[in-house]
Amino acid sequence: MTDALLSIRGLTKAYPGVVANDDVSFDILPGEVHALLGENGAGKSTLVKMIYGLVKPDSGEMRMRGTPYAPSEPKAARAAGVAMVFQHFSLFDAMNVAENIALGMADPPPMRDLAARIREVSDQYGLPLDPWRVVGDLSAGERQRVEIIRCLLQDPKLLIMDEPTSVLTPQEVDILFETLGKLKAEGTSILYISHKLEEIRKLCDEATILRLGRKVATCTPRDTTARQMAELMVGAELHTPTREGRRPGEVRLALKALSVTSPGQFGTSLKAITLEVRSGEVLGLAGVAGNGQDELLAALSGELRSGAGMVVLDGTAIGDKGPAERRRMGLLTAPEERLGHAAAPDMSLTENAALTAAERQNIARNGFLSWNRARGFAREIIERFDVRTPGTENAARSLSGGNLQKFVIGREVMQDPEVLVVNQPTWGVDAAAAAVIRQALLDLAEGGTAVIVISQDLDELMEVSDRFAALNEGRLSEVRPARGLTVEDIGLMMGGSHDMEVADA
């Protein structure tokens, strides 16, 4: 304990109906990369919020180099040498890099001096960044650099990183790991949260594993397999998704030179995308965030309308039809943004179940809603997809991100779609939950559904896809059989280092 940078002893935090952290204790040593692992709802987020001063513990203590440490707010945590890179970036698109970084500083220097310091630090750590570029024009990887540089300017003793590689290509992950290696060599400690267990094995010195709010194990990742860590997280044998050999059937969805202008100033317009998806097939689409994934899903869901004949479902042109009519015809979608897009934050799970399933689940009849049916459907989703929640009347925002993701995906899967399009289906969920979701998608395809999976998780795409393509700046690469592709091949396709010919599918 005396050698530790940060010592945590007996931290406990309870909310109505749930104990988020229960008597958690562990140490983080100077210059150590320490993993914090656990399935969704295990208490990771609450724990790091207590370390960063966003949440006050009910009991227990923390010590920083032997001195009592109890930050009342993030400002106090930063003053003590703790910095955090959040999973969701807190940046303003219309402002430049330097302006965004200045907003996070208590007493920022003149902008010219700050810009020089940004260049110096970004070059020092191998994260080149132009301080005058507008954030809205940056890639997802470059936006993460802004968040990291903002932290490094504080000269932190402890850097907390929450799912830092979820938006990066394999090449960008390598760059990030080089940067973290330099920080470690300089004596900076890193608390690293990720569901990507092979990354944990490559990067981390020690791992603390939480389950249902309690610390259940510690391990040395390099001496522990990813499967072993996953099973420690869930307390049971991990299910591996399986697929049967199947032959694709008839074409269910066809895109014919689909071109759509992005409604957002910093969005990515779609440029002549052509592809076909067949019954019983899973088509995987990769791409770094911001390359047209959201626009593609919106064009398929009906939120964005397209020209005549550009979107064809079962031989019928549907480019001019809205979301409700497309859903009636069997084309269902699940967007990436959970709160506010896929689910209404302040509405209950029952109400959220009814939002997209009113007609397909016979919840709405003759203009009236049957709340009993809606409640029953919500309960089925919760049970089948192991959604951790006290009940169907809890608000969507009360769920952890991973549990809400399970609910949103389950809601669409259980409506038996003819075509299902999902964007980031396992984003932010643990290994066990990811396996359940992927198996559900494979089972849908086995039953004849045509499935499109848009994801930045390359391992996921390799596991579920029959065919594969990559989005880059709104264009689609050639559609290729997934068998035989390497992660390196896919990473290059995502980065645009390939012939971006439009696919003839």
C-alpha positions in Angstrom: 0.0 0.0 0.0 2.8 2.4 0.8 4.3 1.9 -2.7 1.1 2.5 -4.5 0.2 5.6 -6.4 -3.5 5.1 -5.7 -4.8 2.9 -2.9 -8.5 2.0 -2.8 -9.9 0.4 0.3 -13.4 -0.7 0.9 -15.1 1.7 -1.5 -18.9 1.2 -1.4 -21.6 3.1 -3.3 -25.3 2.2 -3.3 -28.2 3.6 -5.2 -31.9 2.8 -4.7 -32.4 -0.9 -5.5 -28.7 -1.6 -6.4 -25.3 -1.7 -4.7 -23.0 -0.4 -7.5 -19.7 -1.0 -5.6 -19.5 -3.2 -2.6 -16.3 -3.1 -0.5 -13.9 -2.7 -3.4 -10.1 -2.6 -2.7 -7.1 -2.6 -4.9 -3.9 -0.7 -5.6 -2.5 1.0 -8.7 1.3 1.2 -8.7 3.4 4.0 -10.3 4.1 3.3 -14.0 1.6 0.5 -14.0 -1.1 -0.1 -16.7 -3.9 -1.6 -14.6 -7.0 -3.0 -16.3 -10.5 -2.7 -14.7 -12.7 -5.5 -16.1 -16.3 -6.6 -15.6 -19.5 -7.3 -17.4 -22.1 -4.6 -17.9 -23.4 -3.4 -14.6 -20.4 -4.7 -12.7 -19.6 -1.3 -11.2 -16.7 -0.1 -13.4 -18.2 3.3 -14.3 -19.3 4.1 -10.7 -15.8 3.2 -9.4 -13.9 5.5 -11.9 -16.4 8.3 -11.2 -15.5 8.1 -7.5 -11.8 8.2 -8.5 -12.4 11.2 -10.7 -14.7 13.1 -8.3 -18.0 12.7 -10.1 -19.5 10.5 -7.4 -19.0 10.5 -3.6 -18.6 7.1 -2.0 -20.8 6.0 0.8 -17.9 4.5 2.7 -14.3 3.4 2.2 -11.2 5.5 1.5 -8.7 6.4 -1.2 -5.1 7.4 -0.7 -2.8 9.1 -3.3 0.8 8.3 -2.4 -0.3 7.6 1.1 -2.2 10.9 1.5 -6.0 10.8 1.9 -7.6 11.5 -1.4 -11.3 12.4 -1.6 -12.0 14.6 -4.6 -15.3 16.5 -4.3 -15.3 17.3 -8.1 -13.3 16.6 -11.2 -11.4 19.9 -10.8 -10.0 18.6 -7.5 -9.1 15.2 -9.1 -7.2 17.0 -11.9 -5.4 19.1 -9.3 -4.3 15.9 -7.6 -2.9 14.5 -10.9 -5.9 12.4 -12.1 -7.0 12.8 -15.7 -9.7 10.9 -17.6 -10.4 10.2 -21.3 -14.1 9.3 -21.5 -15.7 6.8 -23.9 -17.9 9.6 -25.3 -16.0 12.6 -26.5 -16.9 16.0 -25.0 -15.9 18.2 -27.9 -17.6 21.0 -29.8 -17.6 20.4 -33.5 -17.7 24.0 -34.5 -14.6 25.0 -32.5 -11.0 24.3 -33.3 -8.7 21.9 -31.4 -7.1 24.7 -29.3 -10.4 26.2 -28.3 -11.8 22.8 -27.2 -8.7 22.2 -25.1 -8.8 25.7 -23.6 -12.4 25.0 -22.4 -11.1 22.2 -20.1 -8.5 24.4 -18.5 -9.0 26.5 -15.3 -6.6 29.2 -16.5 -5.8 28.7 -20.2 -2.7 30.6 -21.6 -3.0 32.8 -24.6 -4.2 30.9 -27.6 -1.0 31.2 -29.5 1.0 29.8 -26.6 -1.5 27.0 -26.1 -1.3 26.1 -29.7 2.5 25.8 -29.5 2.2 23.6 -26.4 -0.4 21.4 -28.1 2.0 20.9 -31.1 4.9 20.2 -28.7 3.1 17.6 -26.6 1.4 15.9 -29.6 4.7 15.5 -31.3 6.4 14.3 -28.1 3.9 11.4 -27.7 3.4 10.5 -31.4 -0.1 12.0 -31.7 0.3 14.7 -34.4 -2.5 17.3 -34.1 -3.1 20.6 -35.8 -4.4 23.0 -33.1 -6.2 25.2 -35.6 -8.3 22.5 -37.3 -12.0 22.5 -36.7 -13.0 19.5 -34.6 -16.0 18.7 -36.9 -13.5 18.0 -39.7 -11.5 15.5 -37.7 -11.7 11.7 -37.8 -12.7 9.7 -34.8 -9.1 8.8 -34.1 -8.0 12.5 -34.3 -10.8 13.5 -32.0 -9.6 11.0 -29.4 -6.1 12.6 -29.8 -7.7 15.9 -28.7 -9.0 14.3 -25.6 -5.7 12.6 -24.8 -3.6 15.7 -25.4 -6.0 17.7 -23.2 -5.2 15.2 -20.4 -1.5 15.1 -21.1 -1.3 18.9 -20.8 -2.2 18.4 -17.2 0.9 16.2 -16.6 -1.2 13.5 -15.0 0.1 11.0 -12.5 -2.9 8.7 -13.2 -4.7 8.6 -16.6 -8.1 6.8 -16.7 -9.1 5.5 -20.2 -12.6 4.2 -20.9 -12.9 2.0 -24.0 -10.3 4.1 -25.8 -10.0 1.9 -28.9 -13.7 1.5 -29.8 -13.4 4.0 -32.6 -9.9 3.2 -33.9 -8.5 1.2 -36.8 -5.9 -1.4 -36.0 -3.2 1.0 -37.2 -4.5 3.7 -34.9 -4.6 1.3 -32.0 -0.9 0.5 -32.5 -0.2 4.3 -32.4 -2.2 4.7 -29.2 -0.4 1.8 -27.6 3.0 3.3 -28.4 1.9 6.5 -26.7 0.7 4.6 -23.6 4.1 2.8 -23.6 5.9 6.2 -23.5 3.7 7.4 -20.6 4.3 4.2 -18.7 8.1 4.5 -19.2 7.9 8.1 -17.8 6.1 6.7 -14.6 2.5 7.6 -15.5 0.0 5.1 -14.2 -2.9 4.1 -16.5 -6.3 2.7 -15.4 -7.6 1.0 -18.6 -11.2 -0.1 -19.1 -12.0 -2.2 -22.2 -14.1 -5.1 -23.3 -11.4 -6.0 -25.9 -9.6 -8.7 -23.8 -6.8 -9.4 -26.3 -5.8 -5.7 -26.0 -5.8 -6.1 -22.2 -3.4 -9.0 -22.6 -1.1 -7.0 -24.8 -1.1 -3.8 -22.8 -1.8 -4.3 -19.1 0.4 -5.4 -16.2 -2.4 -6.3 -13.8 -6.2 -6.6 -13.9 -8.8 -6.2 -11.3 -12.1 -8.0 -12.1 -15.5 -6.8 -10.8 -18.7 -8.8 -10.7 -22.0 -7.4 -9.5 -20.2 -4.6 -7.7 -17.6 -6.7 -5.9 -14.0 -7.5 -6.7 -13.9 -11.2 -7.5 -10.4 -11.7 -8.8 -7.1 -10.2 -9.9 -4.9 -11.6 -12.6 -1.8 -10.9 -14.7 -3.3 -10.5 -18.2 -0.3 -11.7 -20.2 -0.5 -15.0 -18.3 -4.3 -15.4 -18.6 -6.3 -16.2 -21.8 -9.0 -13.8 -23.0 -11.5 -16.6 -22.4 -10.4 -17.1 -18.8 -10.7 -13.4 -18.1 -14.2 -13.4 -19.7 -15.3 -16.3 -17.5 -13.9 -14.6 -14.4 -16.0 -11.6 -15.3 -19.3 -13.5 -15.8 -18.7 -16.3 -13.3 -19.7 -19.0 -15.8 -18.4 -20.7 -18.9 -18.4 -18.4 -21.9 -20.7 -19.2 -24.8 -19.0 -19.1 -28.2 -21.4 -18.1 -31.0 -21.9 -20.9 -33.6 -23.2 -20.8 -37.1 -24.6 -23.4 -39.4 -23.5 -23.8 -43.0 -26.1 -22.1 -45.1 -26.6 -21.0 -48.7 -27.9 -17.5 -49.2 -31.4 -17.2 -50.7 -33.0 -14.6 -52.8 -32.0 -10.9 -52.8 -34.0 -9.1 -50.0 -32.4 -5.6 -50.1 -30.6 -3.9 -52.9 -29.0 -0.5 -53.0 -28.5 0.9 -56.5 -26.0 3.8 -56.7 -27.4 5.2 -53.4 -26.3 8.8 -53.0 -27.6 10.9 -50.1 -26.5 14.3 -48.8 -25.7 14.3 -45.1 -28.1 16.6 -43.2 -25.3 17.6 -40.7 -22.6 20.2 -41.4 -19.9 17.7 -40.3 -21.6 14.6 -41.6 -20.5 12.4 -44.5 -22.6 12.2 -47.6 -23.1 8.8 -49.3 -21.7 8.4 -52.8 -23.1 5.9 -55.3 -23.3 2.9 -52.9 -24.3 -0.3 -54.6 -24.8 -3.7 -52.9 -27.2 -6.6 -52.5 -28.0 -8.6 -49.3 -29.7 -12.0 -49.6 -31.9 -14.0 -47.3 -29.9 -15.9 -44.8 -26.8 -13.8 -45.3 -24.8 -11.5 -42.9 -23.1 -8.6 -44.7 -20.5 -6.9 -42.5 -19.7 -3.3 -43.1 -16.6 -1.8 -41.4 -15.4 1.8 -41.2 -13.9 4.3 -38.8 -16.6 6.4 -37.1 -17.7 9.4 -39.3 -17.3 7.7 -42.7 -21.0 7.5 -43.5 -22.3 4.8 -41.2 -25.0 6.9 -39.5 -26.1 8.3 -42.9 -26.3 4.8 -44.4 -28.5 3.5 -41.5 -30.7 6.6 -41.8 -31.1 6.1 -45.6 -32.1 2.5 -44.9 -34.4 3.2 -42.0 -36.2 6.0 -43.9 -35.1 8.8 -41.8 -33.3 10.1 -44.9 -35.1 9.7 -48.2 -33.4 8.8 -51.4 -34.0 9.0 -55.1 -36.3 6.7 -57.0 -35.1 3.2 -57.2 -32.0 3.6 -55.0 -33.3 1.4 -52.2 -35.2 -1.7 -53.2 -36.8 -4.1 -50.7 -38.1 -7.5 -52.1 -38.3 -5.9 -55.5 -40.2 -2.8 -54.4 -38.6 0.6 -54.5 -38.9 2.2 -51.1 -36.6 5.2 -51.3 -39.6 7.6 -50.8 -41.1 5.7 -47.9 -40.8 6.7 -44.2 -39.6 4.6 -41.3 -43.1 3.4 -40.2 -43.9 2.0 -43.6 -40.5 0.4 -44.0 -40.9 -1.4 -40.7 -44.3 -2.7 -41.7 -42.7 -4.2 -44.8 -40.1 -5.9 -42.6 -37.0 -3.6 -42.8 -35.9 -2.9 -39.2 -33.0 -1.0 -38.0 -31.1 -0.4 -34.7 -29.0 2.8 -34.7 -25.7 3.3 -32.9 -26.8 6.1 -30.5 -28.7 4.3 -27.7 -30.1 7.3 -25.7 -32.1 9.7 -27.8 -32.1 7.8 -31.0 -32.7 4.1 -30.3 -34.4 4.8 -27.0 -36.2 7.7 -25.4 -34.2 8.3 -22.2 -37.0 9.3 -19.8 -39.5 6.8 -21.1 -39.9 3.4 -19.4 -38.7 0.1 -21.0 -42.3 -0.7 -21.6 -42.9 2.5 -23.5 -39.6 2.1 -25.4 -40.7 -1.4 -26.4 -43.9 0.0 -27.8 -42.1 2.7 -29.8 -40.9 0.5 -32.5 -42.9 -2.7 -32.0 -46.5 -1.3 -31.7 -47.6 -2.8 -35.0 -45.4 -5.9 -35.4 -46.2 -7.1 -31.9 -49.9 -6.2 -32.1 -49.4 -3.7 -29.3 -51.5 -1.1 -31.2 -54.9 -2.0 -32.5 -57.5 0.4 -33.9 -55.6 3.4 -32.5 -55.3 2.1 -29.0 -52.2 0.8 -27.2 -52.3 -2.4 -25.1 -49.9 -1.7 -22.2 -50.2 -5.3 -21.0 -48.9 -6.5 -24.4 -46.2 -3.8 -24.3 -45.2 -4.8 -20.8 -45.1 -8.5 -21.7 -42.9 -7.8 -24.8 -40.5 -5.7 -22.7 -40.4 -8.5 -20.1 -39.6 -11.1 -22.9 -36.7 -8.9 -24.1 -35.3 -8.5 -20.6 -35.4 -12.3 -19.9 -34.1 -13.5 -23.3 -31.2 -10.9 -23.4 -30.4 -10.9 -19.7 -31.0 -7.1 -19.3 -30.0 -6.1 -15.8 -32.8 -3.9 -14.5 -35.3 -3.9 -11.6 -38.2 -4.0 -14.0 -40.0 -3.0 -17.1 -41.1 0.4 -15.7 -37.6 1.7 -15.1 -36.6 4.5 -17.4 -34.2 3.7 -20.3 -31.6 6.2 -18.9 -31.4 4.2 -15.6 -29.8 1.2 -17.4 -26.0 0.9 -17.9 -25.0 1.5 -21.5 -24.4 -2.2 -22.1 -27.7 -3.3 -20.7 -29.6 -0.7 -22.7 -27.8 -1.9 -25.8 -29.0 -5.5 -25.1 -32.5 -4.2 -24.7 -32.4 -2.1 -28.0 -31.0 -5.0 -30.1 -33.3 -7.5 -28.4 -36.3 -5.4 -29.2 -35.6 -5.4 -32.9 -34.4 -9.1 -33.1 -37.5 -10.3 -31.4 -39.8 -8.7 -34.0 -38.6 -11.3 -36.7 -37.5 -8.8 -39.4 -37.2 -9.7 -43.0 -34.1 -7.4 -43.2 -32.3 -6.1 -40.1 -29.6 -3.4 -40.2 -27.7 -2.8 -36.9 -25.0 -0.2 -36.3 -22.5 -1.1 -33.6 -24.5 -4.0 -32.1 -22.1 -4.8 -29.3 -20.7 -1.4 -28.6 -19.9 -1.1 -24.9 -21.1 -4.5 -23.9 -19.1 -7.3 -22.2 -17.9 -10.5 -23.7 -20.8 -12.6 -22.6 -23.5 -10.1 -23.7 -21.7 -9.6 -27.0 -21.8 -13.4 -27.6 -25.5 -13.4 -26.9 -26.2 -10.6 -29.4 -24.0 -12.1 -32.1 -25.6 -15.5 -31.7 -29.0 -13.8 -32.0 -28.0 -12.2 -35.3 -26.6 -15.5 -36.6 -29.8 -17.2 -35.6 -31.9 -14.6 -37.5 -29.8 -15.2 -40.6 -30.2 -18.9 -40.1 -34.0 -18.4 -40.1 -33.8 -16.5 -43.4 -33.4 -12.9 -42.4 -31.0 -10.7 -44.4 -28.7 -9.0 -41.9 -26.4 -6.0 -42.3 -23.9 -5.5 -39.4 -22.2 -2.1 -39.4 -19.4 -2.2 -36.8 -15.9 -0.9 -35.9 -15.2 -4.2 -34.0 -13.2 -6.1 -36.6 -13.2 -9.3 -34.6 -17.0 -9.1 -34.5 -17.3 -8.7 -38.2 -14.9 -11.6 -38.9 -17.0 -13.8 -36.6 -20.4 -13.1 -38.0 -20.0 -12.0 -41.6 -20.5 -14.0 -44.8 -19.4 -11.1 -47.0 -17.6 -7.9 -46.1 -17.1 -4.3 -47.3 -15.7 -1.1 -45.8 -17.0 2.5 -45.8 -14.6 5.3 -46.3 -15.6 8.9 -46.8 -19.1 7.8 -47.9 -17.9 5.3 -50.5 -18.1 1.6 -50.3 -15.3 -0.7 -51.1 -15.6 -3.9 -53.2 -17.8 -6.4 -51.4 -15.6 -9.5 -50.7 -16.1 -12.9 -49.1 -15.2 -12.6 -45.4 -13.4 -15.9 -45.4 -9.7 -15.4 -45.9 -9.6 -11.7 -45.0 -7.2 -10.7 -42.3 -7.7 -7.9 -39.7 -4.8 -6.1 -41.3 -6.6 -6.2 -44.7 -9.7 -4.9 -43.2 -7.9 -2.1 -41.3 -6.3 -0.9 -44.6 -9.7 -1.0 -46.3 -11.2 1.1 -43.4 -8.4 3.6 -43.8 -9.0 3.9 -47.5 -5.7 2.3 -48.5 -7.3 0.2 -51.2 -9.1 0.6 -54.6 -12.4 2.2 -53.6 -14.3 0.9 -56.6 -18.0 0.8 -56.1 -19.1 -2.8 -55.5 -21.2 -4.6 -58.0 -22.2 -7.1 -55.2 
